[in-house]
């Protein structure tokens, strides 16, 4: 029997999770991502002796599937409780930063970074994925886990979405987010445990990475609000940085700020999601689309979407 093959576009948590379960069941899986690393918005960065989570800050574990997966993959050593919200569900950060989980999963997979997909073709019962570098990957099935607006751009020419699929995917809406990372000459004034939600103003979230225990050096991560980020999406990064640092001067004294970096997330949070954990596309090739814009969203939703897509492929009849 021919080994079943799958190409996954997007090396965020959903794509890596799907690849993990398919590989564990004997499938040939290739994961492609346009970036230099894996993890998508589960992103961590280091500079000037400090460590930052500059995408997703924490996650909850509400499902037994997610809990079992993390414990099976890495044991409880990777997890650290970080209860920055009090709604009855514990929040968790990851030892060394949020990128630790996707990196651990990627170790088990064939992941190829720096491969931006430019198009899809239907060729004799397989889907051919073409990248901007001229690489071609053929597989029986394709999973798309990149942000939906980027996925929609791949369907033109030979492969066109049905009206119903186009309508379903066009209903998904993302909020952007400007992020500022700053090293400090002394600890911030953010109260323990080091995470602060701001209800008004240009800043929505402020985190002390030293209190979070991922950075030896004092450092903070600042997430702008969705409204501010949308209004200033194309502004100069230095201008945005100045505004955001000024808005948190109560907790981050201006005189203590030393080095900074700025990152713009165009697709930070799915404000309007598709209700199901994935969508099976009506195409002549086998294609599913999912991610953190499907199902319950956020980190756990991304995992559940990836697992659901893998299970859908594993349930297909043998050829």
Buried (B, 14 or more C-beta within 10 A) or exposed (E): EEEBBBBBBBBBBBBBBBBBBBBEEEBBBBBBBBBEBBBBBBBBBBEEEBBBBBBBBBBBBBBEBBBEBBBEBBEEEBBBEBEBEEEEEEBBBBEBBBBBBBBBBBEBBEBBBEBBBBBBBBEEEBBBBBBEEEEEBBBBBBBBBBBBBBBBEBBEEEBEBEEEBEEBBEEBBBBBBBBBBBBBEEBBBBEEBBBBEBEEBBBBBBBBBBBBBBBEBBBBBBBBBBEBBEEBEEBEBEEBBEBBBEBBEEBBBEEBBBEBBBBBBEBBBBEEBBEEBBBBBEBEBBBBBBBBBBBBBBBBBBBBBBBBBBBBBBEEEEE
